[in-house]
Amino acid sequence: MFLNKIDNRIYELVCRLYVFGFLNFYGIGKIMGGQFYRRGRLPEDVAAITLENASAFNIAWTFMGYSYGYILFVGILQIIGAWFLLLNKTKIIGVFILLPIMVNIIVFDIIFLESKGALANAMLYFLLLNLILYFNKEKIQKAFAILTNKIKINNNQISSLTSKTKRVLVIAGIMTLLFVVDQLLVNLFRLWH
């Protein structure tokens, strides 16, 4: 590999700090009212547009802003995931919190936004989150091995999962993967129509 271990730690930290800064900013922005057209606080020019004449962006921005509960949900998850990136012990959890949010934002941006700048930003954050996973692939492999009972810790064998539990986990994993692929395909087909 062209990068050594010290460089990988530096690059991984840069990825974590960069994503932390921006997603923390976006999460706080959502909660504080800086994103989406909130119910009762539509800009006058947007409020005057009929649904028939509204752009996809205005409809989406108004819809997303309709429920403050939804805004809180997404904003708080962005903040929690971002803060988890700061600590070595929680960074992988942070990545797993933020990845589905970023996939949703990317799909949203592809479908509704006229400007592709926001899409480029979301794709960059998605890439950086995946780089964090790449730089931690050994830790992730060890954690997966522990879950599947393939390594020993402190000379004690981890209690094995029952075959029924393993089957349930495999089925849930495959169903999750199918759902993600399904949603991506559905949204891609919407783009072509």
N, C-alpha and C positions, 0 to 999 in steps of 0.2 A: 504494500500500500504506500502511496506517495506521502501520506501524512503520518507522523509518529504519534505516540500516545499523548505527549504533552500538548502537541498542536491540537489533537482531537478534543482535549479538555477545554482548551481555549476557544476553539470553534463552537463547541457545544454550549459553553457559557455565553458566548456572543448570541447564539440562536435563542437561548432561554431569555436573556435580558431584553433582546429586541422584541420578541413576542410578548414578554411580560409588559413592557412599556406600552405597546400599542393596544393590546387587547384589554389591559387594565384601563387605558384611556377610553376605549370604545365602550366598555362595560359601564364605567362611571358616566359617560356621556348619555347612554341609554337611560340610566336611572335618573339623571338630573334633567332630562328633557331635551337633550341636544340632538336626539335622533328620532325620526318618525314624526308624523303629523298627529298630535294628540287630539283625542276627542274633546270638542269644545274649544280647541285652540288651533283650528285650521288657518293657514294663511288665507287672506281674503281672496287672492287670485285663484287659489285651489278650491275654496268653498264655492266660488262662482261658476266653476266648470261642471257641466252635466256629466254623468257617468259615461254617456255615449262618446263624449269628446275628451274625456280624461286620458292622459297617457298611462301606460302600464306602470311607470314609476309613481305617479301621483296616486293611483289606485292602491298599489302595493304599500307605499309609504303611509297612506291613510289607514289601510287595513292593519298593518303591523302596529300602528300607534293606537288602535282602537282599545286594546286591552292593556291596562297598566300592569296587570298581573303577569301577562306574557312578557312585557318589557322587563319587569323585575326578574322573572325567571331567567331569561337569556342574559341580562346584564350581570346578575349575581353569579351565574355559572361562569361567565367570562372572567369576572374578577377572581373568583375562587380558583379557577384553573390557572389563571395568570400568576396568582400568588403562590400556588403549589409549584410552579416552575422555579421559584427562587431557591428552594431547598433541595439538596441532593436526594434526601429520603423521600420526597414527595413529587419530584419532577415528572416521573413517569405517569403518576396518577393525574397530574396536571395536563399532560399531553393527551391522555385518554378522555379527559373531560372536554378538552378544547377541540379535538379532531372532529367529532360529529357536529359541533357548532360551526366549524369552518366549512365542512361539506355543505351544510345547510345554507350558509352565507354565499358560498360559491354558486350553488344552484340558483339561489335567489337573485344574485347579481347577474348571472347569465340570462335569466328569463326576464327580469324587470328593469334593470338599469340600462339607460342609454349610454352612459359614460362607462368606459371599461377600466377607468383608473381604480375604482373600488374593487373590481374583480381582480386586477393585477395585485393589489395589496393583499386580498384574501388568499390568493394563490401563493403568494410569497410566504405568508404566515403558515399556510398548510404545508408548504415545502419545508420550512424551518422546523415545524413540529415533527415532521417525518425524519429530518436529519437528526433531531434529538433522539428519536427512537433508534436510528442507525448507529449513532455514537454509543448507545447503551445496549446494543444487541446482545452482548454477553450476559448482562444482568437480566435482561428479559428472558433469554434462553434458560438461565438458571432458575428464574422464578417459574417459568413454564415447566421445567423439569421437576421442580419441587411439587408443583400442582399435580403432575402426572406420575409422581413417585419414582423418578429415575435417578436421583442422587441421594446421598446420605448427608446428614448434618449432625455433627458431633457424634459420629459413629452410631447414631440411632436412625433406623430406617423410618422414613415418614410413613405413617399409616396409609395403606393403599386405599384408593377410592374404589368403591364397589363398581363392578362392571355396569350396573344400572346407572350409577351416578355419572360415569364416564360417557355412557351413551347419551344421557340427557344433556351433558355439556357439549358433546359433539353436535347433537341435533340443534341445540340453541345457537351454537356458533355458525352452523351452516345456514340456519334460518335468518340469522342476523346478516350474514353475507348476502344471501339472496334478497333480503329486503333492501339493502343498500344498492345493489345492482339494479333491482326493480325500480327504485325511486330515481336513480340516475337515468335509466332508459326512458321512463315515463317523461321526465323533464326534458330530456334531449329530444324526444319526439314532439313535444310541445313547441320546441324552438323551430322545428322544420315546418310547422303548420301556420 
